[in-house]
Amino acid sequence: MISVIICTYNRERYIYNVLRSIADGTFPARKYEIVLVDNNCTDNTRGEVERFMSDCPEVRLRYFTETRQGLSNARNRGITESQGEILVYVDDDATVNPGYLTTYAEWFASHPETDAAGGPIIPHYETGDEPSWMTYFIKRLLTGYLYFGRKAGPFPGDNYPGGGNAAYRRSVFDKVGLYNTELGRNGDSLAGGEEKDIFAKMKRENMKFLYLPDAILYHSIPAYKLEPDYFNRLTVSIGESERARTLRIGRKAYRKRLLSECKKWCATLILWLYYLITFRVGRGNMLIRFRSNVTRGLRGKTSTTKKPE
């Protein structure tokens, strides 16, 4: 049995589509359940879920309300309520390809040594074209973009599955614990780090997580996520989340992260010069703004996690 866990907060516009994309896939409905965790939605999310249940009665969907606000609380509720041995997290503002669940089911069945896996995350810009200032690094952070080719295998470098497209054996959480509720998004907050925390713990336990190119998630990117205000809030929140995550480990981990930030500044300045001499200064300036915001959050110099008036 596979448990598909969808944690949602005020996504009435998208929730039906993600549920329908799962139901329309190639994996038989009798072999999976959907565990939907409503994290105090105030919109018509429930009505859209009920519409899906009416349209697709063959799918087993169980609906829970997690009153403790925060994505990590919702993720943990999904773990405790799910009944499958394979737990698949899917973002509530996305859709998946038809072979999505089949890919995960077949891989875990034939590779017992694999503890977790993740697949590509492809942005779908609701405005149409990708902005001209978008770079690979900003795209990764702003849209969740993740693609490492057509070959299954280990994630390159320090990469790990995106939180909105990741599958785990239940035994992972038995060994490393649940999501840290001090990390992750909370209401309108853009904090994160809870997935990175889980995969860091997995690495310390020598657990294996792999990239599966055929488990594809398409992430909807509305216009407001391309606006300067959202960009600034998100990138500062990345630094704040890293500060909270590493300080929880210890001062040594935090100092190591500060050193890493210095190295990233060197790489950023080199890239800025490259964009300057290739007459794409807009891209370079966005990288500088991104790095500056992350550094401010990492140093605890500002907070933009509250949605502005």
C-alpha positions in Angstrom: 0.0 0.0 0.0 1.2 3.5 -0.9 0.0 6.5 1.1 0.0 9.8 -0.8 0.2 12.6 1.7 -1.0 16.0 0.6 -0.7 18.8 3.2 -2.8 21.9 2.2 -3.4 25.4 3.3 -5.9 27.6 1.4 -5.3 26.1 -2.1 -8.8 25.7 -3.3 -7.6 26.8 -6.7 -5.3 23.9 -7.1 -6.4 21.0 -4.9 -8.8 19.4 -7.2 -6.3 19.3 -10.0 -3.6 17.6 -8.0 -6.0 15.0 -6.7 -7.4 14.4 -10.2 -3.9 14.0 -11.7 -3.2 11.2 -9.1 -6.5 9.5 -9.8 -6.0 9.6 -13.6 -2.6 7.9 -13.3 -1.7 4.4 -14.3 -1.4 3.0 -10.7 -4.5 1.1 -9.6 -6.7 2.9 -7.1 -7.0 -0.2 -4.9 -3.2 0.0 -4.2 -3.0 3.5 -2.7 -4.7 5.9 -0.4 -4.7 9.6 -0.3 -4.2 11.2 3.1 -5.2 14.9 2.9 -4.2 17.1 5.8 -6.1 20.4 6.0 -3.9 22.8 8.0 -6.7 25.1 9.1 -7.9 26.2 5.6 -10.3 29.1 5.6 -11.2 28.9 1.9 -13.3 26.3 0.0 -10.6 23.6 0.0 -13.0 21.1 1.6 -15.6 21.7 -1.0 -13.1 21.0 -3.8 -12.0 17.8 -2.1 -15.6 16.7 -1.8 -16.1 17.4 -5.5 -13.2 15.2 -6.3 -14.5 12.4 -4.0 -17.8 12.6 -5.9 -16.1 12.4 -9.3 -13.6 9.7 -8.3 -15.4 7.4 -5.7 -13.0 4.6 -6.5 -10.1 6.5 -4.8 -9.8 6.1 -1.1 -9.3 9.5 0.4 -9.2 10.3 4.1 -9.5 13.9 5.2 -7.9 15.2 8.4 -7.7 18.7 10.0 -4.5 19.5 11.8 -5.2 22.4 14.1 -1.5 23.0 15.0 -0.5 25.5 12.3 2.7 24.7 10.3 3.7 22.5 7.4 5.8 20.3 9.6 2.9 19.7 11.9 0.8 18.7 8.9 3.5 16.5 7.5 3.8 14.7 10.8 0.0 14.2 11.0 0.2 12.7 7.6 2.7 10.1 8.7 0.8 9.1 11.8 -2.5 8.8 9.9 -1.2 7.0 6.9 -1.4 3.2 6.6 1.0 2.5 3.8 4.6 1.4 4.0 5.6 3.8 1.3 4.8 7.5 2.0 4.7 9.9 -0.9 4.5 13.6 -0.4 2.9 15.7 -3.2 2.6 19.5 -3.2 -1.0 20.8 -3.1 -0.3 23.3 -5.9 1.0 20.8 -8.5 0.0 18.0 -10.8 1.9 14.7 -11.5 2.5 12.6 -14.6 0.4 9.5 -15.3 3.2 7.1 -14.3 4.1 8.9 -11.1 2.9 6.4 -8.5 3.8 3.4 -10.7 7.4 4.7 -10.9 7.7 4.9 -7.1 5.9 1.6 -6.4 8.0 -0.4 -8.9 11.3 1.1 -7.7 10.7 0.5 -4.0 9.5 -3.1 -4.7 12.6 -4.0 -6.7 15.2 -2.0 -4.7 14.8 -2.8 -1.0 18.0 -1.0 -0.3 16.5 2.4 -1.3 15.1 4.3 1.7 13.7 7.3 -0.1 13.5 8.8 -3.6 12.4 11.9 -5.4 11.8 13.0 -9.0 11.9 16.0 -11.3 10.0 19.2 -10.3 9.1 21.2 -13.4 7.7 24.8 -13.0 4.5 25.7 -14.8 4.4 29.5 -15.1 0.9 30.7 -15.1 2.0 33.9 -16.7 3.3 32.0 -19.7 7.0 32.5 -20.4 9.8 32.2 -17.9 11.1 35.7 -16.8 14.2 36.9 -18.5 16.0 37.5 -15.2 15.6 33.8 -14.2 18.8 31.9 -13.6 19.3 28.2 -12.8 20.1 28.9 -9.1 17.2 31.3 -8.6 14.9 28.9 -10.5 15.8 26.1 -8.1 14.9 28.2 -5.1 12.0 30.2 -6.4 10.1 27.4 -8.2 11.5 24.3 -6.7 12.9 23.3 -10.1 14.7 20.0 -10.0 16.0 18.0 -12.9 19.1 15.8 -13.2 18.6 14.1 -16.5 17.0 10.8 -17.6 19.0 8.3 -15.6 18.0 7.0 -12.2 20.7 7.1 -9.5 22.1 9.1 -6.5 21.4 12.8 -6.3 24.6 14.7 -7.4 26.6 16.6 -4.8 24.7 17.8 -1.8 21.3 17.7 -3.6 18.3 15.8 -2.2 14.6 15.4 -3.2 12.3 18.4 -3.2 9.8 18.3 -0.3 6.8 18.4 -2.7 7.9 15.4 -4.6 9.5 12.8 -2.3 8.8 9.2 -1.3 10.0 7.5 1.8 9.8 4.1 3.4 7.9 4.4 6.7 11.0 3.0 8.4 12.9 6.3 7.6 10.8 8.2 10.2 11.1 5.4 12.7 14.8 5.8 12.5 15.4 9.6 12.1 12.2 10.9 13.8 9.5 13.2 12.5 9.8 16.6 10.9 11.1 19.4 13.1 8.1 21.5 13.9 10.4 24.5 14.5 11.2 24.5 10.8 9.0 24.8 7.7 6.2 27.0 6.5 3.6 28.3 8.9 0.5 30.0 7.6 1.8 32.8 5.4 5.4 32.4 6.5 7.9 31.3 3.9 10.3 29.5 6.2 11.6 26.1 5.2 14.4 23.7 6.0 12.4 20.8 7.3 13.1 18.6 4.3 16.8 19.4 4.4 16.9 18.5 8.0 15.3 15.1 7.4 17.8 14.3 4.6 20.7 15.5 6.6 19.7 13.0 9.3 19.4 10.3 6.7 22.9 11.0 5.4 24.3 10.7 8.9 22.6 7.3 9.2 24.0 6.2 5.8 20.5 5.9 4.4 20.0 5.9 0.6 17.9 8.3 -1.4 17.8 8.3 -5.1 16.6 10.4 -8.1 13.9 8.8 -10.3 13.4 10.7 -13.6 10.0 9.2 -14.3 8.2 10.5 -11.2 7.5 14.0 -12.4 5.7 16.8 -10.6 4.6 20.0 -12.4 4.6 22.9 -9.9 2.2 25.8 -10.6 3.9 29.2 -10.3 1.4 32.1 -10.1 2.3 35.7 -11.0 2.7 36.8 -7.4 5.6 34.4 -6.9 7.6 36.3 -9.6 7.1 39.7 -7.9 10.0 41.4 -6.0 8.2 41.3 -2.6 7.7 37.6 -2.7 11.3 37.1 -4.0 12.7 39.1 -1.1 10.6 37.4 1.6 11.4 33.9 0.3 15.1 34.5 0.0 15.4 36.1 3.5 13.4 33.2 4.8 15.9 30.7 3.4 18.6 32.3 5.4 16.5 32.4 8.5 15.6 28.8 8.1 19.3 27.8 7.7 20.1 29.8 10.9 17.4 28.0 12.9 18.3 24.6 11.5 22.1 24.8 12.1 21.8 26.5 15.5 19.6 23.6 16.6 22.5 21.3 15.8 25.0 23.5 17.5 27.2 26.6 17.2 29.8 24.7 15.3 27.3 23.7 12.6 26.2 27.4 12.4 29.8 28.6 12.0 30.3 26.0 9.3 27.2 27.3 7.5 28.5 30.9 7.7 31.8 29.8 6.1 29.8 28.1 3.4 28.0 31.3 2.8 31.3 33.1 2.3 32.2 30.6 -0.4 28.8 31.1 -2.0 29.4 34.8 -2.1 32.7 34.2 -4.1 30.8 32.0 -6.6 28.0 34.6 -6.8 30.5 37.4 -7.6 32.1 35.4 -10.3 28.7 34.7 -11.9 27.8 38.4 -11.6 30.9 39.3 -13.6 30.1 36.6 -16.2 26.6 38.1 -16.6 28.0 41.6 -16.7 30.4 40.8 -19.6 27.7 38.9 -21.5 25.4 41.9 -21.2 22.9 40.1 -19.0 23.3 42.3 -15.9 19.7 41.9 -14.8 20.4 38.2 -14.1 23.6 39.1 -12.2 21.8 41.7 -10.1 19.1 39.2 -9.1 21.8 36.8 -8.0 23.4 39.5 -5.8 20.0 40.3 -4.3 19.3 36.7 -3.6 22.7 36.1 -1.9 22.4 39.3 0.1 18.9 38.4 1.4 20.0 34.9 2.3 23.0 36.3 4.2 20.8 38.8 6.1 18.5 36.0 7.2 21.3 33.7 8.1 22.9 36.4 10.3 19.5 37.1 12.0 19.6 40.8 10.9 16.0 41.0 9.7 12.7 39.1 9.4 10.3 39.1 6.5 8.4 36.0 7.2 5.2 37.9 8.0 3.1 38.8 5.0 3.2 42.6 4.6 0.0 44.7 5.1 
